[in-house]
Amino acid sequence: MLILAHRGLSDIYPENTLTAFRKAYETGADGVELDIRITRDGKIVVFHDEDLKRMAGRNERISDMDYRDLLRINIGGEKIPLLSEVLDIVPKNKWLNVEIKDRMASYPSVDMVVSRGLSAFTVFSSFDHELLEDLIRRFPSLKFGYLIGEEHKENPVKLVERIVKNKPFSVHVPYQAFQMFPKEAEEFCGFLKDRGIRIFVWTLNDIEFFKKIEKFIDGVITDKVMDFVRFLRDGSA
């Protein structure tokens, strides 16, 4: 069971920052999940939102700013890091889940990961399934994960057909699916696991609920890294 730290050790340190990622690995996470976007001058940065409102109280969009402008933004005492800076601190044989938020960031991020020899333990995920399918065709040896969200629930049969056809490394399911549609979610995950596709659940922070669905999944993306490390690695909740 993989424990992936959602935006790093984000319940203690500012999300998607170098400190949050370092501390997540030090705490015992198998890997970290992060988000990437591209700046106006073509730099790949690690940041979740399309703008700075939530994190810095400013209206600017990441895509409208140069990286030198972002360097002046303070996120809880931390700077917004480049993806390259994060890749430089990933420990050997530790996992990385790169969620692609901006199509323009996809190819440069793949190049960075491959050039650093990190592709064996890196999963590129996205809610943009057309983008993923293009990447799967172009980079068949790399790992890609289908993120499932509200926008994909209208046609579950087509979704399953699409996944089976393209054979991604993983499918990333919101934990709420197991709450709202338990039988269907279990069947969906079981069907895909039988075909060698790994199931990651996001963003699950409740150990008791995890126990109910553990057999259907291969990894958990969580804000509560220490709780899951204690439970899964140390044997105590």
C-alpha positions as a printed Julia matrix, in Angstrom:
237×3 Matrix{Float64}:
   0.0    0.0     0.0
   1.56   3.27   -1.12
   1.21   6.37    1.04
   1.39   9.5    -1.1
   1.52  12.86    0.67
  -1.07  15.21   -0.84
   0.89  18.34   -1.83
   3.57  17.21    0.6
   3.16  17.22    4.37
   0.45  19.83    3.81
  -1.34  19.57    7.14
   1.75  21.02    8.84
   3.74  22.92    6.19
   2.65  25.15    3.3
   1.35  22.95    0.49
   3.41  22.25   -2.63
   6.6   23.69   -1.14
  10.06  22.21   -0.87
   9.76  21.99    2.9
   6.44  20.16    2.66
   7.95  17.62    0.27
  11.13  17.08    2.27
   9.19  16.59    5.48
   6.77  14.17    3.83
   9.61  11.91    2.76
  11.28  12.22    6.15
   8.02  11.3     7.88
   7.84   8.03    5.96
   5.64   8.71    2.95
   6.33   6.45   -0.01
   5.91   9.44   -2.27
   4.42  12.88   -2.73
   1.63  14.2    -4.92
   2.07  17.65   -6.45
   0.53  19.95   -9.06
   2.25  21.66  -11.96
   1.49  24.74  -14.04
   3.43  26.82  -16.56
   4.31  30.48  -16.23
   4.15  33.08  -18.96
   7.89  32.68  -19.57
   7.67  28.89  -19.82
   8.81  27.81  -16.35
   7.17  24.72  -14.81
   6.11  25.59  -11.27
   4.57  23.52   -8.51
   1.25  25.13   -7.6
  -2.31  23.87   -7.39
  -4.59  26.82   -8.14
  -4.78  28.73  -11.4
  -4.38  32.0    -9.51
  -2.94  33.35   -6.26
  -6.2   34.24   -4.49
  -6.36  31.4    -1.99
  -2.68  31.11   -1.21
  -1.52  34.74   -1.38
  -4.64  36.93   -1.52
  -3.82  38.21   -5.0
  -5.8   38.05   -8.24
  -2.97  37.25  -10.64
  -3.07  34.03  -12.64
   0.03  31.83  -12.74
  -0.09  31.7   -16.53
   0.0   35.52  -16.74
   3.13  35.89  -14.61
   6.83  35.39  -15.22
   8.67  33.22  -12.74
  10.68  36.17  -11.44
   7.34  37.69  -10.37
   6.33  34.51   -8.56
   9.62  34.51   -6.67
   8.37  37.57   -4.81
   5.28  35.69   -3.56
   5.5   34.41    0.01
   3.52  31.26    0.81
   3.74  30.85    4.57
   7.41  31.75    4.51
   8.11  29.55    1.49
   8.55  30.31   -2.19
   6.69  28.7    -5.08
   9.16  26.08   -6.31
  10.11  25.03   -9.79
   9.4   21.42  -10.67
  13.11  20.99  -11.33
  13.87  21.98   -7.72
  11.46  19.37   -6.4
  12.9   16.67   -8.65
  16.32  17.43   -7.24
  15.23  16.47   -3.71
  13.29  13.28   -4.47
  15.03  10.41   -2.66
  16.08   7.35   -4.63
  13.26   4.87   -5.25
  10.63   7.17   -3.74
   7.4    7.87   -5.61
   6.24  11.06   -7.24
   2.73  11.78   -8.51
   2.81  14.77  -10.86
  -0.68  16.11  -11.5
  -0.73  18.1   -14.73
  -2.94  21.17  -14.35
  -1.92  22.84  -17.58
  -1.49  21.03  -20.91
   1.45  23.23  -21.82
   3.31  21.89  -18.8
   3.02  18.24  -19.83
   5.89  17.68  -22.27
   8.47  19.77  -20.39
   7.66  17.95  -17.15
   8.02  14.55  -18.82
  11.39  15.6   -20.23
  12.58  16.73  -16.79
  11.57  13.51  -15.07
  13.08  11.28  -17.75
  16.33  13.25  -17.96
  16.83  12.86  -14.19
  16.23   9.13  -14.28
  13.1    9.35  -12.11
  10.52   7.89  -14.48
  10.42   4.41  -12.87
   8.77   5.86   -9.77
   6.83   8.77  -11.28
   3.14   8.78  -12.21
   1.77  11.64  -14.3
  -1.92  12.14  -13.59
  -4.61  14.46  -14.9
  -8.35  14.98  -15.12
  -7.72  15.7   -18.82
  -8.03  12.2   -20.22
  -7.47  13.26  -23.82
  -4.12  14.7   -22.78
  -3.23  11.48  -20.96
  -4.08   9.41  -24.01
  -1.82  11.54  -26.17
   0.98  11.12  -23.62
   0.41   7.36  -23.38
   0.8    7.08  -27.16
   3.94   9.19  -27.21
   5.57   7.75  -24.09
   4.35   4.15  -23.77
   7.04   3.21  -21.25
   6.03   5.88  -18.72
   3.37   5.74  -16.01
   0.13   7.69  -16.31
  -2.88   7.92  -14.02
  -6.48   8.78  -14.88
  -7.88  11.19  -12.29
 -11.61  10.66  -11.83
 -13.77  13.65  -10.87
 -17.3   15.01  -11.07
 -16.94  15.63  -14.79
 -16.49  11.91  -15.47
 -19.51  10.43  -13.67
 -22.09  11.01  -16.42
 -20.99   8.11  -18.61
 -19.28   5.44  -16.48
 -19.48   2.76  -19.18
 -17.6    4.94  -21.66
 -15.08   5.81  -18.94
 -14.35   2.16  -18.22
 -14.03   1.37  -21.92
 -11.61   4.27  -22.33
  -9.47   3.14  -19.41
  -9.33  -0.5   -20.51
  -8.43   0.53  -24.06
  -5.57   2.81  -23.02
  -4.26   0.72  -20.1
  -2.88   3.45  -17.83
  -0.65   2.58  -14.89
  -3.29   3.77  -12.42
  -6.73   5.26  -11.87
  -7.17   7.82   -9.1
 -10.61   7.66   -7.5
 -12.08  10.2    -5.03
 -12.84   8.58   -1.68
 -16.35  10.05   -1.85
 -17.18   7.57   -4.61
 -16.97   4.78   -2.03
 -19.33   6.72    0.23
 -21.93   7.65   -2.36
 -21.82   4.55   -4.57
 -20.09   1.84   -2.51
 -21.15  -1.17   -4.57
 -20.43   0.48   -7.91
 -17.08   1.87   -6.72
 -15.97  -1.5    -5.43
 -16.95  -3.23   -8.67
 -15.26  -0.5   -10.74
 -12.0   -0.77   -8.8
 -12.07  -4.57   -8.69
 -12.65  -4.76  -12.43
  -9.66  -2.52  -13.15
  -7.38  -4.18  -10.6
  -8.09  -7.54  -12.23
  -6.66  -6.02  -15.4
  -3.45  -4.89  -13.74
  -4.42  -1.24  -13.29
  -3.58   0.19   -9.88
  -6.13   2.12   -7.86
  -5.2    5.19   -5.84
  -7.8    6.93   -3.71
  -7.74  10.69   -3.09
  -7.79  12.63   -0.73
  -8.49  10.21    2.13
  -7.67  11.26    5.69
  -9.85   8.87    7.73
  -8.16   5.66    8.89
 -11.45   3.97    9.8
 -12.88   4.56    6.34
  -9.61   3.42    4.8
 -10.0    0.07    6.56
 -13.32  -0.45    4.78
 -11.9    0.01    1.3
  -8.29  -1.09    1.74
  -8.67  -4.29   -0.26
  -9.92  -2.36   -3.29
  -6.99   0.06   -3.58
  -3.22   0.1    -4.0
  -2.4    3.52   -2.66
  -3.79   6.41   -0.65
  -3.23  10.09   -1.34
  -3.62  11.82    2.0
  -3.11  14.99    4.02
  -2.63  12.87    7.15
   0.65  11.23    6.3
   1.76  10.6     9.86
  -1.52   8.88   10.75
  -1.22   6.5     7.81
   2.48   5.82    8.41
   1.71   4.91   12.03
  -1.18   2.67   11.01
   0.32   0.95    7.98
   4.0    0.87    8.91
   4.05   0.92   12.7
   0.84  -1.01   13.33
  -0.89   1.63   15.45
  -3.6    4.13   14.55
